[in-house]
Amino acid sequence: MADEQSVRKEEERRLSEVLKQVELRLDKELSVLGERRGDVVGIRQEFWDDVRMNFSDATELGETWTSIMQQKEILMERERSHRVAFEAVEKLAKMHDNPYFARIDFAEDGCKPEQIYIGRASLVGDDGETFWVYDWRAPVSSLFYDHEPGLVSYDTPEGEIDGELTLKRQFVIRAGKLKHVFDTDETVGDDILQAVLSEKSDTSMKSIVATIQKEQNRIIRDEKHRLLVVQGAAGSGKTSAALQRVAYLLYRFRQSLTPDQIVLFSPNPVFKGYISRVLPELGEANMRQMTFRELIEARLGRRFQVEDLFSQTEVLSASEGTAEGAARERAVRYKGSEHFFLTVERYFDRLENEGIRFRPLRFRGDTIASADEMATQYYSIKASEGFAYRAASLRKWLLAKLAAWADSQLDQPWVEEAAELADDEEIQRAYVQIRRGGGFHEDAFDDEDRMTDALKKRAVEAAVEPLRKAVKSYRFLDAVGTYRELFRSRSLFTDCSPDGKLPEGWEWMAARAEETLARKIIDHEDATPLLYLMEGLEGFRKVEGDIRHLFVDEAQDYSPFQAAYLRRRFPQARLTVLGDFNQAIYAGSQDSGGFGGWTRLMAKEDTAVWRLTTSYRSTRQIVEFSRKILLPEEAAEIRPFQREGEEPRLMRCRDGAQLADTVAADIRSLLEQGHGTIGVIAKSAKECGNAAALLKERLPDEVPVTYVTGGSAELPRGVSVLPSYLAKGIEFDAVVVWDASAARYGQERDRKLLYTVCTRALHVLHVYHLGEPSSWLPQGS
């Protein structure tokens, strides 16, 4: 006992010293922040006073512009300094609450032991040599995550360091007070994990660097492989490891890597908001986040009505058991397959020599350049030059042809009419143009004619500007027409097919593509192949070669076609893909073995596959219940973390009214027990709309009930009602499953969907059903 007390006193003294250092640094930074804020406010107020304004002639105008730019540079520099000072204050304020979470004592070979305290950020003394706290991403900090006391080594950029780890100690510090301290000989102590995992959930993901496990740490610090594939059970910390990997990479390569060179693909907008606070908590700016839908919408959404993944899922769910539904599902599965990707690749080979469709360039019924002319011009360029060069050359040819045609129109009646109808602003611009050219002085004799010519030229330019923009953006390439040709000709498709065969249901696919594309509607399964064809014909001019790291969460939901497309879109990026085979819930990816061919994107020696099998999110009882939903071979590797809780409850309701009454009463009870986030999860969006309305009628106004849709960007506190496919990656204190009946979850493909829904719960899982329960649910629960 005396030893424990002396250890605690020693650590409290050390904590007090560190907090004094933090306070001293904080005072300095607050002073700097005040000065910088004053500088910024002062410069903004006096900006125009310090600018010398004179527009009398070209020389004075240039000097005025230079003066404005100088003041702008000064202001931007002060704002940068203010931002840096603000970030330093913010970091120190967080450190004052919780400066570190661990200590290791390490003796490098031939050296004395050193006490190393590990926290979210480093704290260095004014001498520049005293490390009060080491950043968790520093090379030496890996000893805490990876090793037990004894002879150890760790990697640094300069090479491997050997030595002895003599002590591992962990702390729980809250509001600058030492709550718990204990030594451990495990990689990360279960006591810390129990304490953290037992806490109530927030509406955003937490950053818990104190609980990183050895397996996660390997993923976070891997610098060798260009492709990391992480297969992890629900709640195993995949996403946490990914975000901490981002933070590690930004720290490790801080001289050469910036947040805007990292892209994370999130499964939906709700998840984007859910994880948005993690990197700032770790002291880094957020990387770029997007969803795959946003990537598609950016190119196709302006001209087409593009179905998203969630709408596709709703359609397939509504048409279950029908011939139309079965045909659509076959199309979804095929168009996401590697077979179809190879077919499109072989189609590109054909298109090198013939077959690209072009849109004619027309104006008011006049054909400036026909589709045949474009094809002749395009294919007159050698195929070896590639799609990009040929498309750019055709664009240049079209712009020249358009300019020549515009000049030929100057004397046409429509141009003269447009010039006569010019407004005051256009006339003023023409006047200034001629005045600058030496007109409108006493020796000029043709000013009126020049004015008329100028107005006519401006009228033509304004009229053809939409055409010029269309040409510049490669709208003359008819990617939709070219794609449709693949489904209009059986012989063309079989020639491009890698096995020379048509897929099952090809006739239905062909009719569907003809009907939807003619109406400018793009099914979700057509969106990625069409986008790939469009960008391929343009020569992938929008390839994002500056992106250095690409992270894909819920990667099992990406089809092989989508995976291959992302590799082509981000050619220089290292890939980290994370997912769970057991949560592959979408039709387009269910045949792909979970990761949809990700491992085939790079060479074996550049690829590492990691498995995270321990589920930390849920209590042991919830994990054991959820495992039973899966096939035995699928559940074999899932291990629960030993955190105890109540058994999941399975309850039957006779009708919808009783279901709503019972769930409302359940929610009131859960809130009284202190559960801050409650997820009511139904299978479809339609069910969610009904459930949200019924619950709002039955719950008091002070209980917020939010219907979370695919467009929602944030997860609210209180009660969230959301469809099953939006729940992925998110966790709630308590989950209430709305109608897990055999009627709703009766198909084999629903097994993984139901598993996904149940594994969203941290502490409490209540499953309701109308009539017979789904046969996938554990019986006798």
NORVEN-V346142 format. One line per field, one symbol per residue. burial: I if it has 24 or more other ideal C-beta (glycine too) atoms within 12 Angstrom, else O. Layout:
burial=???
This chain:
burial=OOOOOOOOOOIOOIIOOIIOIIOOIIOOIOOIIOOIOOIIOOIOOOOOOOOOOOOOOOOOOOOOOOOOOOIOOOIOOIOOIIOOIOOIIIIIIIIIOIIIIIIIIIIIOOOOOOIIIIIIIIIOOOOOOOIIIIIIIIIIIIIIIIIOIOOIOIIOOOOOIOIIIIIIIIIIIOOOOIOIIIIIOOIIIOIIIOIIIIIIIIIIIIIIIIIIIIIIIIIIIIIOIIIIIIIIIIIIIIIIIIIIIIIIIIIIOOOOIOIOIIIIIIIIIIIIIIIIOIIIIIIIIIIIIIIIIIIIIOIIOOOIOIIIIIIIIIIIIOOIOOOOOOIIIIIIIIIIIIIIIOIIIOIIOIIOOOIIIIIIIOIOOOOIIOIOOIIOIIOOIOOOOOIOOIIIOIIOIIIOIIOOIIOOIIOOOOIOOIIOOIOOOIOOOIOOOIOOOOOOOOOOOOOOOOIIIIIIIIIIIIIIOOIIOIIOOIIIIIIIIIIIIIIOOOOIIOOIIOOOOIIOOIOIIIOIIOOIIOOOOIIIIIIIIIIIIIIIIIIIIOOIOOIIIIIIIIIIIIIIIIIIIIIIIIOOIIIIIIIIIIIIIIIIIIIIOIIIIIIOIIOOOOIIIIIIIIIIIIIIIIIIIIIIIIOOOIIOOIIIIOIOIOOIIIIOIOOIOOIIOIIIOIIIOIIOOOIIIIIIIIIIIIIIOIIIOIIIOIIOOOIIIIIIIIOIOIIIOIIIIIIIIIIIIIIIIIIIIIIIIOOIIIIOIIIIIIIIIIIIIIIIIIIIIIOOIIOIIIOOI
